[in-house]
Amino acid sequence: MASLFDLTGQVAIITGSSKGIGRAIAERMAEHGARVVVSSRKADACEAVAEGIRGRGGEALVVPCNIGRKEELQALVDRTAAEWGGVDALVCNAAVNPYYGPSAGIPDDAWDRIMGSNIRSNHWLANMVLPGMAARGGGSVTVVSSIAGLRGSATLGAYGVSKAADMQLVRNLAVEWGAQGIRANCIAPGLIRTDFARALWEDPANLKKRTLSTPLGRIGEPDEIAGAAVFLAAASGRFMTGQTIVIDGGVTAGTPALEES
């Protein structure tokens, strides 16, 4: 059974992997045998993650990158290819959300930044990687989306639009590249204890509301998302493509009986 989750020989790029969900994915993919590229805007934060991976016997390369800059994304791909020959697994985890509030009030520049970073950058990076991935015999693209892309929101509207678009992006990639052995899927987490979502879970009232509306009665941890990324990149996920895995403690399944009463 262990071989189903073996990533030995794979080269994996994980964006936004200096902390939170991205860091957990990088660490777990390395633990399962992948050579991982740790990437975010800050080189020192990436190096700290890479050093930890190396200290546990894994292989890690640091390539800093601002996902909003096309030339830096291309440099990320080129450096990975130069060091390790190419990419077998791409995890698009980095995202932004500079606005919290009703959609009517979002500034145009905030809208553009959300759409550029959360959709366009994934489109750019995937299409930079996919030709080489196909030449290597196939591989996987995993986009970390969100349940915000499945539900309406009075405060995260633009972010939700971008995350819904990511789900469509992987469906398109699955159809376009499936014949070349490439799979594309999304992971849609619920509320996870990360710095990115800190404003949501550090607010006691909001945390209480969320835990009451979650069948498992708690929020998630980054490592609880990482397992799905390993599954999708490994042999275990080789017949899965164009799909979204929801990992939210049951939030989108329904409300617990206690709240319904």
N, C-alpha and C positions, 0 to 999 in steps of 0.2 A: 504493500500500500504506500510506503514511503516514496517509492519511485514516481508516483503520480504527482508529487509536489516537488520533485527534484528540478532545480534550475541550473544545475552544473553545466557550464559551457555557454550559458546565456550572458549577453551584455544588456544591461538595463539602464535606461535614463529615467530618472525620477525628478520632475521639476518641483520646486517648492519643498525640498527635502531636508532643509536645515532644522525643521521643527515640526511638531504636530503630526498629522496624518502622513505627510510625505516622509518625515524622518522614520516613523514606524515602518512604512513600506520599504524604505531603503534598507533598514536594519534587518527586517525579516527576509527580504529577497536575498540579501547577502548570506544570511544564515542558512538559506536553502540552496546556496551554491552559486548564485549569480555574481558577476562582476558588476558593481553598481556605480553609476555616475551620480554624485551628489551635487545638486545645483539649486542655487537661489541667488539673490542679489548680493549677499554678503559672504565674501570668501572665507573670513575667519569662522563664521558660524558653520559653514559647510565643512571646513577642515576639522572642526571639533567632532562632527558626526563621523566623518571619514576615519579619523584616528580611532574612534571607538570601534568601528567595524573592523579595522585592521588589527586592533588589539585583541579581537575575538577570533582572529584567523581568517577574516574575509578580505576581499579585494575591493578597494574603493578609489575612485578618481574624482577630484574636485574640479568643476568647471562652472564658475560663477556666471549668472545670466539673468538679465532683466527680460522677462517674457514679452514685454511690450515693445521690444526693439528687435526687428526682424534680423538685423545683422548679427545680433548676439545669439539668437536662436540658431542661425546657420553656423556660427562659430562653435556652439555647443555640439552640434551634429558632426562637424568637421573634426573637432578635437577628439571626440569619441572614436570616430572612424580611424583617425591617425594612430591613436593609442591601442585600440582593441579590435580594429578591423571592421566594425559596423555595429548595428543595433538589432537586437532580437526582441526586446520588450521596451515599449515606451509607456510611461505613466505620466499623464498630464494632470498634475495635482495643483500646481500654483494657480491662485485666483485672487481677485480683489473684490472688496465691497466698500467703497468710500462713502456710501450714503445709507442712512437708516431713517425711514419715514415714508409718508404717503407719496405715491408716484407723481402726483400733480406738482410736488415741490422739488423734484430732482433737477439739479442744474444740468445743462446739456453736456458740460465737460465730464461730470460724474457718470452720466449715461454712457458717453462715448468710451470712457475708461473701462467701465464694467464690460461692455460689449467687446472692446478691443482685447482686453486681457483674458477674459473668460471664454471667448468664442474664437475670435480671429487668431489669437496666438496658438491655440490648439490646432486650428486648421493649418496654419503655417507650419508648425513643427511636425505634425503628422505627415504632411506632404513633402517635407524635407527628408524624413526618415523612410517613408514607405518604399520608394524605388530600391534603395539599398537593402531593405528588409526582404523584399521580394526576391532579390538576387541571391540572398542567403538561404532561400528556401521557405520563407514565411516567418511569422512572428505574431506579436500581439500589441494592440494599442488599448490602453485602459485610461479612461478619463474619469477623474473624480468629480462627479456632479453633486447633487444635493436633493433632498426631498422638497426643497424650495421650488424645484422644477416640476413638481407634481401637484402642488397645492397653491392656491391663491394666498396672498399675504398683503396686509395693510401697511407693512413697514419694509418688506424686502422684495418689492415688486420687480425692480429692474434686475436684481440678482437672480430672482426666480426665472425671469425670462431667459437670462443667459444660461442658466443651468438646464432649462428645458431644451434650449438650442443644442447644448452639448449632447443630449440624448439623441437628437436627430442627426447630429454630426456623426456619431458612431454607427447609426443605422446606414447612413450613406457610405461610410468607409467600408462597412461590412459587405455591402452590395458591390461596391466598386473593386475591392481588393480580395474578396473571398476566393476567387479562382486561383489566386497566387499564394494561397496558404496563409493569408493574413486574417486575423480575427480582431474585431473592435467592439469593445463593451464599455459600459459605464458602471460605476459604483455610486449609489446615491445614499450618503450617510444622513442620519438625523442629527440631532444636537450632540456634538462630541466635545470632550473637555480639551480644547486647544486654545492657544492664544488668539487665533482668528475669530473664535466664537466667544471669547472671554466676556464681552459685554452682555451676552445672553445668559451664561451660566453663573456669572458672579453676582447678578441681580437676584437676591433671595426670593422676591415675589415671582419673578419669571421662572426661576429654577423650580419653585414649588408647583407652579402651574404646569410646567412641562412634565415633571415627574408624575403628577397626578393624571395627566393625559396619556402617559406611556404605559402600556401593559406590563413591561418589565419593571416599572417603578423607579427608573434612574436614567441618567444620560450615559452616553457611550464613552469609551476610551479609544485613543488612536490605534492601539494594537488590535482592537476589535474590527478595524477596517483593513488592516494590513493582510490578514489571512485571505480575504477575498482577492486582493491583488496578486498574491502568490498563486492562488487557485487559477486565476484567469491567465496568468503567464505560463503556467506549467502544463504538463500533459493532461492534468485533471480538467482543464478548461478547453480542450482542443476541439470540442464540437459545439462550443457556445460562441455566438457572435451576433452583434446587432442588438444586444439586450442590456437592460439596466437591473443591477442587483441592488435592492433596497435593504439597507442595514440601519434600522431606526428604533429598535426596541419595541416595535409594534405600533408606532404612532399612526402610520397610514393604514393599519389594519382596522383600527377602531379604538374607541375609548373604553377604559375599564368600567366594570359594572358600578363601582363606587361613585365615579364621576357621573355616570348616566342617571343615577338615582338622585 
